[in-house]
Amino acid sequence: MLIAHFQFRLWLGDASLAQIRESRHRLEGLTKDAQEKKERNDSLYAEVIDLRKGLETIEERARYELGMIKDNETFFQVLQ
């Protein structure tokens, strides 16, 4: 009877082999997701540091994203 009980728990009960396999698979997915988010956070943090350090990055973003130009500059638009 004891062997039957342990066999049941091993294959079908709580903490069965199937549940352990499923938990490991889910853990791998969560680990991968966490790594991707960490890389994105590191990238954003580097951008924040760069923005705090110098005005060059701010100027570059203003030019490309907002289309701003400096005084005494002439804007040329090339159409292809």
C-alpha positions in Angstrom: 0.0 0.0 0.0 2.8 2.4 0.8 4.5 1.7 -2.5 1.2 2.5 -4.3 0.9 5.7 -2.4 4.4 6.8 -3.4 4.0 5.8 -7.0 0.8 7.8 -7.2 2.5 10.9 -5.7 5.5 10.4 -8.1 3.4 10.3 -11.3 0.1 12.1 -10.5 0.1 13.8 -7.1 1.5 17.0 -5.8 5.1 17.6 -6.9 4.8 14.9 -9.5 7.4 14.6 -12.3 5.0 16.4 -14.8 4.5 19.3 -12.4 8.3 19.6 -11.8 8.9 19.6 -15.6 6.2 22.2 -16.1 7.6 24.4 -13.3 11.1 24.2 -14.8 9.8 25.2 -18.2 7.9 28.1 -16.7 11.1 29.1 -14.8 13.1 29.1 -18.0 10.6 31.4 -19.7 10.5 33.8 -16.7 14.3 33.8 -16.6 14.5 34.7 -20.3 11.9 37.4 -19.9 13.7 38.9 -16.9 17.0 38.9 -18.9 15.4 40.7 -21.8 13.9 43.3 -19.4 17.2 43.8 -17.7 18.9 44.4 -21.0 16.3 47.0 -21.9 16.5 48.7 -18.5 20.3 48.8 -18.9 20.0 50.4 -22.3 17.5 53.0 -21.0 19.7 53.7 -18.0 22.7 54.3 -20.3 20.5 56.7 -22.3 19.4 58.6 -19.2 23.1 58.9 -18.0 24.0 60.2 -21.5 21.2 62.7 -21.5 22.3 64.0 -18.0 25.9 64.3 -19.0 26.0 66.3 -22.2 24.0 68.5 -24.4 25.1 66.7 -27.6 22.6 64.0 -27.1 19.8 66.4 -26.4 20.7 68.4 -29.5 20.8 65.3 -31.6 17.4 64.2 -30.4 15.9 67.7 -31.0 17.3 67.7 -34.5 16.1 64.3 -35.6 12.9 63.8 -33.6 11.6 67.4 -33.5 13.2 68.9 -36.7 14.8 71.7 -34.8 17.7 73.8 -36.2 20.2 76.2 -34.7 20.2 80.0 -35.3 22.0 81.0 -38.5 21.5 77.5 -40.0 19.8 76.8 -43.2 17.5 73.8 -43.5 17.7 71.8 -46.7 15.2 68.9 -47.4 16.3 66.4 -50.0 13.4 64.5 -51.6 14.2 61.2 -53.3 
